[in-house]
Amino acid sequence: MGEEEKKMSFFKTFKQILGDFSAGRRESVIALTCKEVQELENIFSLLLLGSFVGFPAPPTFLAVELLPYMEREMQVLQYRADTSGDMLAELCGILGVD
């Protein structure tokens, strides 16, 4: 193996390492961006449906106009409401409180 071939092999390996490092960083940034989008969606739904947890409600006309963008959040809300139990009622039933 000549000197020129060694240099080419070194540069090829170095280029491969940098490419792998770059791909890893891109995946990390994409994952972080996806997480940030989820959090922004959560904030958006909390702003529109905040009256359920005690936040002031936005103007009705604004909430109604933005409601179509909340389809997935409404499905999640419906699923959680269907699958969750009333813990206070269960506790009162166990303790025999009328």
DSSP file (Angstrom, degrees, kcal/mol; ACC not computed):
  #  RESIDUE AA STRUCTURE BP1 BP2  ACC     N-H-->O    O-->H-N    N-H-->O    O-->H-N    TCO  KAPPA ALPHA  PHI   PSI    X-CA   Y-CA   Z-CA
    1    1 A M              0   0    0      0, 0.0     2,-0.0     0, 0.0     0, 0.0   0.000 360.0 360.0 360.0 126.6    0.0    0.0    0.0
    2    2 A G     >  -     0   0    0      1,-0.1     4,-1.9     4,-0.0     5,-0.1  -0.257 360.0-104.3 -84.5 172.0    1.5    3.3   -1.1
    3    3 A E  H  > S+     0   0    0      1,-0.2     4,-1.9     2,-0.2     5,-0.1   0.885 120.5  52.2 -61.5 -40.7    1.6    6.6    0.7
    4    4 A E  H  > S+     0   0    0      1,-0.2     4,-2.1     2,-0.2    -1,-0.2   0.886 108.5  50.4 -65.2 -39.8   -1.1    8.0   -1.5
    5    5 A E  H  > S+     0   0    0      2,-0.2     4,-2.3     1,-0.2    -1,-0.2   0.857 108.1  53.3 -67.3 -35.4   -3.5    5.1   -0.8
    6    6 A K  H  X S+     0   0    0     -4,-1.9     4,-2.5     2,-0.2    -1,-0.2   0.902 109.2  49.0 -64.6 -41.3   -2.9    5.5    2.9
    7    7 A K  H  X S+     0   0    0     -4,-1.9     4,-2.7     2,-0.2     5,-0.2   0.923 112.0  48.2 -63.8 -43.7   -3.9    9.1    2.7
    8    8 A M  H  X S+     0   0    0     -4,-2.1     4,-2.3     1,-0.2    -2,-0.2   0.898 112.1  49.4 -63.8 -39.9   -7.0    8.3    0.7
    9    9 A S  H  X S+     0   0    0     -4,-2.3     4,-2.4     2,-0.2    -1,-0.2   0.906 111.6  49.2 -64.7 -42.4   -7.9    5.6    3.2
   10   10 A F  H  X S+     0   0    0     -4,-2.5     4,-2.8     2,-0.2    -2,-0.2   0.939 113.3  45.8 -62.5 -47.7   -7.4    8.0    6.2
   11   11 A F  H  X S+     0   0    0     -4,-2.7     4,-2.6     1,-0.2    -2,-0.2   0.869 112.0  51.9 -65.2 -36.4   -9.6   10.7    4.5
   12   12 A K  H  X S+     0   0    0     -4,-2.3     4,-2.0    -5,-0.2    -1,-0.2   0.923 112.8  44.6 -65.2 -43.7  -12.2    8.2    3.6
   13   13 A T  H  X S+     0   0    0     -4,-2.4     4,-2.3     2,-0.2    -2,-0.2   0.913 114.0  49.9 -65.1 -43.5  -12.4    6.9    7.2
   14   14 A F  H  X S+     0   0    0     -4,-2.8     4,-2.4     1,-0.2    -2,-0.2   0.898 110.3  50.3 -62.7 -41.9  -12.3   10.5    8.6
   15   15 A K  H  X S+     0   0    0     -4,-2.6     4,-2.2     1,-0.2    -1,-0.2   0.891 110.1  50.7 -63.9 -39.7  -15.2   11.5    6.3
   16   16 A Q  H  X S+     0   0    0     -4,-2.0     4,-2.4     2,-0.2    -2,-0.2   0.899 110.1  49.9 -63.9 -41.8  -17.2    8.4    7.4
   17   17 A I  H  X S+     0   0    0     -4,-2.3     4,-2.4     2,-0.2    -2,-0.2   0.929 112.0  47.1 -63.8 -45.7  -16.7    9.3   11.1
   18   18 A L  H  X S+     0   0    0     -4,-2.4     4,-2.6     1,-0.2    -1,-0.2   0.884 111.4  52.0 -64.1 -37.9  -17.8   12.9   10.5
   19   19 A G  H  X S+     0   0    0     -4,-2.2     4,-2.4     2,-0.2    -1,-0.2   0.913 110.8  47.2 -63.7 -42.8  -20.8   11.7    8.5
   20   20 A D  H  X S+     0   0    0     -4,-2.4     4,-2.2     2,-0.2    -2,-0.2   0.903 112.6  49.5 -65.1 -40.9  -21.8    9.4   11.3
   21   21 A F  H  X S+     0   0    0     -4,-2.4     4,-2.2     2,-0.2    -2,-0.2   0.916 111.6  49.2 -63.2 -43.5  -21.4   12.2   13.9
   22   22 A S  H  X S+     0   0    0     -4,-2.6     4,-2.3     1,-0.2    -2,-0.2   0.904 110.4  50.1 -63.5 -42.1  -23.4   14.6   11.8
   23   23 A A  H  X S+     0   0    0     -4,-2.4     4,-2.2     1,-0.2    -1,-0.2   0.895 110.1  51.0 -63.8 -40.1  -26.2   12.0   11.4
   24   24 A G  H  X S+     0   0    0     -4,-2.2     4,-1.9     2,-0.2    -2,-0.2   0.903 110.6  48.1 -63.7 -41.7  -26.3   11.4   15.2
   25   25 A R  H  X S+     0   0    0     -4,-2.2     4,-2.5     2,-0.2    -2,-0.2   0.892 110.0  52.6 -66.0 -39.5  -26.5   15.1   15.9
   26   26 A R  H  X S+     0   0    0     -4,-2.3     4,-2.5     1,-0.2    -2,-0.2   0.917 109.0  49.6 -62.6 -42.7  -29.3   15.5   13.3
   27   27 A E  H  X S+     0   0    0     -4,-2.2     4,-2.4     1,-0.2    -1,-0.2   0.892 110.7  50.6 -62.6 -39.4  -31.3   12.7   15.0
   28   28 A S  H  X S+     0   0    0     -4,-1.9     4,-2.1     2,-0.2    -2,-0.2   0.916 111.7  46.7 -64.3 -43.6  -30.8   14.3   18.4
   29   29 A V  H  X S+     0   0    0     -4,-2.5     4,-2.4     2,-0.2    -2,-0.2   0.891 111.6  51.4 -66.7 -39.4  -32.0   17.7   17.1
   30   30 A I  H  X S+     0   0    0     -4,-2.5     4,-2.5     2,-0.2    -2,-0.2   0.917 110.1  49.1 -64.0 -43.1  -35.0   16.1   15.4
   31   31 A A  H  X S+     0   0    0     -4,-2.4     4,-2.0     1,-0.2    -1,-0.2   0.906 112.2  48.6 -63.1 -41.0  -36.0   14.2   18.6
   32   32 A L  H  X S+     0   0    0     -4,-2.1     4,-2.1     2,-0.2    -2,-0.2   0.893 110.9  50.3 -66.1 -39.7  -35.7   17.5   20.5
   33   33 A T  H  X S+     0   0    0     -4,-2.4     4,-2.3     2,-0.2    -2,-0.2   0.900 109.1  51.4 -65.5 -41.0  -37.8   19.3   18.0
   34   34 A C  H  X S+     0   0    0     -4,-2.5     4,-2.0     2,-0.2    -2,-0.2   0.906 110.5  49.2 -62.0 -41.4  -40.5   16.7   18.1
   35   35 A K  H  X S+     0   0    0     -4,-2.0     4,-2.1     1,-0.2    -1,-0.2   0.896 110.2  50.9 -64.6 -40.2  -40.6   16.9   21.9
   36   36 A E  H  X S+     0   0    0     -4,-2.1     4,-2.4     2,-0.2    -2,-0.2   0.890 108.1  52.4 -65.3 -38.8  -40.9   20.7   21.7
   37   37 A V  H  X S+     0   0    0     -4,-2.3     4,-2.2     2,-0.2    -1,-0.2   0.911 108.7  50.8 -62.4 -42.2  -43.8   20.4   19.2
   38   38 A Q  H  X S+     0   0    0     -4,-2.0     4,-2.1     1,-0.2    -2,-0.2   0.911 110.8  48.5 -62.0 -42.1  -45.6   18.1   21.6
   39   39 A E  H  X S+     0   0    0     -4,-2.1     4,-2.3     2,-0.2    -1,-0.2   0.886 110.2  51.1 -66.5 -38.2  -45.1   20.6   24.4
   40   40 A L  H  X S+     0   0    0     -4,-2.4     4,-2.4     2,-0.2    -1,-0.2   0.879 109.4  51.0 -65.9 -36.7  -46.4   23.5   22.3
   41   41 A E  H  X S+     0   0    0     -4,-2.2     4,-2.5     2,-0.2    -2,-0.2   0.892 109.3  51.2 -64.9 -39.1  -49.4   21.4   21.4
   42   42 A N  H  X S+     0   0    0     -4,-2.1     4,-2.2     2,-0.2    -2,-0.2   0.913 111.0  47.5 -63.7 -42.0  -50.0   20.8   25.1
   43   43 A I  H  X S+     0   0    0     -4,-2.3     4,-2.3     2,-0.2    -2,-0.2   0.912 110.7  52.7 -64.9 -41.5  -49.8   24.5   25.9
   44   44 A F  H  X S+     0   0    0     -4,-2.4     4,-2.0     1,-0.2    -2,-0.2   0.928 111.6  45.1 -59.6 -46.4  -52.1   25.3   23.0
   45   45 A S  H  X S+     0   0    0     -4,-2.5     4,-3.0     1,-0.2    -1,-0.2   0.866 111.3  53.4 -68.1 -34.5  -54.7   22.9   24.3
   46   46 A L  H  < S+     0   0    0     -4,-2.2     4,-0.4     1,-0.2    -1,-0.2   0.871 108.1  51.0 -67.5 -35.2  -54.3   24.2   27.8
   47   47 A L  H  < S+     0   0    0     -4,-2.3     3,-0.3     2,-0.2    -2,-0.2   0.910 117.6  38.1 -66.7 -40.9  -54.9   27.7   26.6
   48   48 A L  H  < S+     0   0    0     -4,-2.0     3,-0.3     1,-0.2    -2,-0.2   0.885 129.4  30.4 -78.3 -38.3  -58.1   26.7   24.8
   49   49 A L  S >< S+     0   0    0     -4,-3.0     3,-1.7    -5,-0.2     4,-0.3   0.070  82.2 118.7-108.4  23.6  -59.4   24.2   27.3
   50   50 A G  G >>> +     0   0    0     -4,-0.4     5,-2.6    -3,-0.3     3,-1.5   0.696  57.8  77.2 -65.3 -19.8  -57.9   25.8   30.4
   51   51 A S  G 345S+     0   0    0     -3,-0.3     3,-0.4     1,-0.3    -1,-0.3   0.762  84.7  65.3 -63.9 -21.7  -61.3   26.4   32.0
   52   52 A F  G <45S+     0   0    0     -3,-1.7    -1,-0.3     1,-0.2    -2,-0.2   0.774 111.3  34.2 -68.3 -25.4  -61.4   22.7   32.9
   53   53 A V  T <45S-     0   0    0     -3,-1.5    -1,-0.2    -4,-0.3    -2,-0.2   0.279 128.1 -89.5-114.8   9.3  -58.5   23.3   35.3
   54   54 A G  T  <5S+     0   0    0     -4,-0.5    -3,-0.2    -3,-0.4    -4,-0.1   0.488  80.9 132.7 101.8   3.1  -59.3   26.8   36.5
   55   55 A F      < -     0   0    0     -5,-2.6    -1,-0.3    -9,-0.1    -2,-0.1  -0.548  69.4 -90.1 -80.9 153.6  -57.5   29.0   33.9
   56   56 A P        -     0   0    0      0, 0.0    -6,-0.2     0, 0.0    -1,-0.1  -0.392  46.3-118.4 -62.1 140.0  -59.5   31.9   32.4
   57   57 A A        -     0   0    0     -7,-0.1    -9,-0.1    -6,-0.1     3,-0.1  -0.530  23.9-119.3 -79.8 144.4  -61.3   30.8   29.3
   58   58 A P        -     0   0    0      0, 0.0    -1,-0.1     0, 0.0     5,-0.1  -0.302  52.0 -67.6 -72.5 167.2  -60.4   32.5   26.0
   59   59 A P     >  -     0   0    0      0, 0.0     4,-2.2     0, 0.0     3,-0.4  -0.300  48.1-124.3 -55.9 141.1  -63.1   34.4   24.1
   60   60 A T  H  > S+     0   0    0      1,-0.2     4,-2.6     2,-0.2     5,-0.2   0.874 107.6  53.9 -59.6 -42.9  -65.7   32.0   22.8
   61   61 A F  H  > S+     0   0    0      1,-0.2     4,-1.7     2,-0.2    -1,-0.2   0.871 110.7  47.9 -62.7 -35.2  -65.4   33.0   19.2
   62   62 A L  H  > S+     0   0    0     -3,-0.4     4,-1.8     2,-0.2    -1,-0.2   0.918 111.8  48.6 -70.0 -43.7  -61.7   32.5   19.3
   63   63 A A  H  X S+     0   0    0     -4,-2.2     4,-1.0     1,-0.2    -2,-0.2   0.891 111.3  50.3 -63.6 -39.6  -62.0   29.1   20.9
   64   64 A V  H  < S+     0   0    0     -4,-2.6     3,-0.2     1,-0.2    -1,-0.2   0.883 110.2  49.9 -67.9 -37.7  -64.6   27.9   18.4
   65   65 A E  H  < S+     0   0    0     -4,-1.7    -1,-0.2    -5,-0.2    -2,-0.2   0.846 115.5  43.1 -68.5 -32.8  -62.5   29.0   15.5
   66   66 A L  H >< S+     0   0    0     -4,-1.8     3,-1.4     1,-0.2     4,-0.3   0.575  88.9  91.9 -89.2  -9.6  -59.4   27.2   16.8
   67   67 A L  G >< S+     0   0    0     -4,-1.0     3,-2.0     1,-0.3    -1,-0.2   0.829  75.7  62.5 -58.2 -36.7  -61.4   24.0   17.8
   68   68 A P  G >  S+     0   0    0      0, 0.0     3,-0.9     0, 0.0    -1,-0.3   0.803  99.4  56.9 -60.2 -25.3  -60.8   22.2   14.5
   69   69 A Y  G <  S+     0   0    0     -3,-1.4     3,-0.2     1,-0.2     4,-0.2   0.533  98.4  63.8 -79.3  -4.5  -57.1   22.3   15.2
   70   70 A M  G <>  +     0   0    0     -3,-2.0     4,-2.6    -4,-0.3    -1,-0.2   0.149  64.4 115.1-103.6  17.4  -57.7   20.5   18.5
   71   71 A E  H <> S+     0   0    0     -3,-0.9     4,-2.0     1,-0.2    -1,-0.2   0.922  79.8  43.2 -57.8 -48.7  -59.1   17.2   17.0
   72   72 A R  H  > S+     0   0    0     -3,-0.2     4,-2.3     1,-0.2    -1,-0.2   0.910 114.4  50.6 -65.8 -41.1  -56.2   15.0   18.3
   73   73 A E  H  > S+     0   0    0      1,-0.2     4,-2.6     2,-0.2    -1,-0.2   0.874 109.4  51.5 -64.3 -36.2  -56.2   16.7   21.7
   74   74 A M  H  X S+     0   0    0     -4,-2.6     4,-2.5     2,-0.2    -1,-0.2   0.879 108.5  51.2 -67.8 -36.9  -60.0   16.2   22.0
   75   75 A Q  H  X S+     0   0    0     -4,-2.0     4,-2.4    -5,-0.2    -2,-0.2   0.910 111.7  47.3 -64.8 -41.3  -59.6   12.5   21.1
   76   76 A V  H  X S+     0   0    0     -4,-2.3     4,-2.7     2,-0.2     5,-0.2   0.913 112.0  50.4 -64.6 -42.7  -56.9   12.1   23.8
   77   77 A L  H  X S+     0   0    0     -4,-2.6     4,-2.2     1,-0.2    -2,-0.2   0.911 111.7  47.7 -61.3 -42.9  -59.2   14.0   26.3
   78   78 A Q  H  X S+     0   0    0     -4,-2.5     4,-2.2     2,-0.2    -2,-0.2   0.911 112.1  49.6 -64.3 -43.2  -62.1   11.7   25.4
   79   79 A Y  H  X S+     0   0    0     -4,-2.4     4,-2.3     1,-0.2    -2,-0.2   0.923 112.3  47.1 -62.4 -44.9  -59.9    8.5   25.8
   80   80 A R  H  X S+     0   0    0     -4,-2.7     4,-1.6     1,-0.2    -1,-0.2   0.877 111.5  51.0 -66.8 -36.3  -58.5    9.6   29.1
   81   81 A A  H  < S+     0   0    0     -4,-2.2    -1,-0.2    -5,-0.2    -2,-0.2   0.882 112.6  47.0 -67.2 -36.6  -62.0   10.5   30.4
   82   82 A D  H  < S+     0   0    0     -4,-2.2    -2,-0.2     1,-0.2    -1,-0.2   0.879 118.5  39.4 -71.0 -37.8  -63.3    7.1   29.3
   83   83 A T  H  < S+     0   0    0     -4,-2.3     2,-0.3    -5,-0.2    -2,-0.2   0.629  97.9  88.2 -91.8 -13.7  -60.4    5.1   30.8
   84   84 A S     <  -     0   0    0     -4,-1.6     2,-0.2    -5,-0.2    -4,-0.0  -0.597  66.7-140.9 -88.4 149.1  -59.9    7.0   34.1
   85   85 A G        -     0   0    0     -2,-0.3     2,-1.2     1,-0.0     3,-0.1  -0.656  25.1-105.3-100.4 161.3  -61.8    6.2   37.2
   86   86 A D     >  -     0   0    0     -2,-0.2     4,-2.3     1,-0.2     5,-0.2  -0.747  35.5-172.6 -85.9  98.9  -63.3    8.6   39.7
   87   87 A M  H  > S+     0   0    0     -2,-1.2     4,-2.5     1,-0.2    -1,-0.2   0.860  81.2  52.9 -65.3 -37.1  -60.8    8.1   42.5
   88   88 A L  H  > S+     0   0    0      2,-0.2     4,-2.6     1,-0.2    -1,-0.2   0.914 110.1  48.2 -65.6 -41.2  -62.7   10.2   45.0
   89   89 A A  H  > S+     0   0    0      2,-0.2     4,-2.4     1,-0.2    -2,-0.2   0.903 111.9  49.8 -65.0 -40.6  -65.9    8.1   44.4
   90   90 A E  H  X S+     0   0    0     -4,-2.3     4,-2.1     2,-0.2    -2,-0.2   0.914 111.7  48.3 -63.8 -41.5  -63.9    4.9   44.8
   91   91 A L  H  X S+     0   0    0     -4,-2.5     4,-2.4     2,-0.2    -2,-0.2   0.913 112.2  48.6 -64.9 -43.3  -62.4    6.1   48.0
   92   92 A C  H  X>S+     0   0    0     -4,-2.6     5,-2.3     1,-0.2     4,-1.1   0.875 110.6  52.0 -64.0 -36.9  -65.8    7.2   49.4
   93   93 A G  H  <5S+     0   0    0     -4,-2.4    -2,-0.2     2,-0.2    -1,-0.2   0.889 110.7  47.5 -65.2 -39.7  -67.2    3.8   48.4
   94   94 A I  H  <5S+     0   0    0     -4,-2.1    -2,-0.2     1,-0.2    -1,-0.2   0.908 116.1  43.6 -67.3 -41.6  -64.5    2.0   50.2
   95   95 A L  H  <5S-     0   0    0     -4,-2.4    -1,-0.2    -5,-0.2    -2,-0.2   0.615 110.4-121.7 -81.2 -11.6  -64.9    4.1   53.3
   96   96 A G  T  <5 +     0   0    0     -4,-1.1     2,-0.4     1,-0.2    -3,-0.2   0.764  51.8 162.3  78.7  25.5  -68.7    4.0   53.2
   97   97 A V      <       0   0    0     -5,-2.3    -1,-0.2    -6,-0.2    -2,-0.1  -0.649 360.0 360.0 -81.0 131.6  -69.2    7.7   53.0
   98   98 A D              0   0    0     -2,-0.4    -1,-0.1    -5,-0.0    -5,-0.0   0.409 360.0 360.0-102.0 360.0  -72.7    8.7   51.7
